């Protein structure tokens, strides 16, 4: 199967969250199963063009664009849009780029071109796989092509929809007819994601539970009606773990490598983490870790509200992340209140994220909603049982009381209660080891999910355009 996988981010070239990891691991797993998968993404500043070969020169949306090929990647080269400091969506100060509609409209437009009959490339995909709103206009453009590949739209997070002023319709060269209820129109504005959901041949999201949750008003983010209409082509496929990158036996970022048969070596990582973050070097104190975007979604405020009680329980707490100012401030204040017991590292730090997975005793994910979540799978692999809210992919990947701990109410008290439950088992070394081992020996590999995606592609593939 020839698949063009279009994404706004791909690790290690550029990553802000889970999609970056997925965009690296899923295409690799599909290739290992014999598929021919190319990844299309913008040529951001951090992507070195050395070694890339030019495959096409185009004029699209009134701009000069080149398509470069580098390894398995196809890069959309439009320096005026992508050659900047900052991340794919925001400038260095965390403010959305004002021209995001154009930046990701162009990415979608190029994807549609390469999946349609006018493609300048000899390589023609049978399926175009779109990921999140920055790629979601591609099925809309393709809908009007005389011949095209099949389209799959994956929702990694329904909360991000790409909603812009309707006046941009013309600038993005979208046919007027698309600005309709059965199209890109969303309360008088232009919604990228809604367009993808309406026009794609198939829709998927990243866990079976989230696939059900987004059909409800509570978690449907205003698109539950559209999704209910299309529920016949909607399915949930769980993400996997890249076992080369997230493996405590080979991880180059941690202090000492270990496996489920040498769990005693995990202690060296705890000590290294405590020393790195100026926490008291106490081997017995349960160390609770958290890594993630500091947003309302991730329930960072639930943790901030629980910290004092967690410290009372004898725990240490360390968090790594960045995001909304109020959350950064609340967690920094908690660290200042509890020197040596609570640490807060602000920023994005891949290496420290690995050390927290290895060095903490438990991993916290009090998310209000979680489409899939990756950290709870990493933490199970690292013998660091997750304590998480019972929502979305967390329900699908954590076995409560067996490999981790789930709690239901989105309240600090419920988080504290779940940690208390975990601490009771932590106090019994034999039972805790059993819990760790059960998590560490689970299969979270991409092989199974990749087969499910291949099945989805097969059901929607179209004969390649000549
Ligand atoms: P989301 O995609 O919603 O941000 P996921 O749990 O699916 O959440 O994936 C988050 C990924 O990003 C994980 O690989 C996590 O380790 C990583 N990550 C998030 N924040 C940071 C950070 N501040 N530093 C390092 N890695 C981070």
Boltz pocket constraint, residues with backbone or C-beta under 6 A from the ligand:
constraints:
  - pocket:
      binder: B
      contacts: [[A, 16], [A, 17], [A, 18], [A, 19], [A, 21], [A, 157], [A, 291], [A, 292], [A, 293], [A, 320], [A, 321], [A, 322], [A, 347], [A, 348], [A, 349], [A, 350], [A, 351], [A, 353], [A, 372], [A, 373], [A, 374], [A, 375], [A, 376]]
      max_distance: 6.0
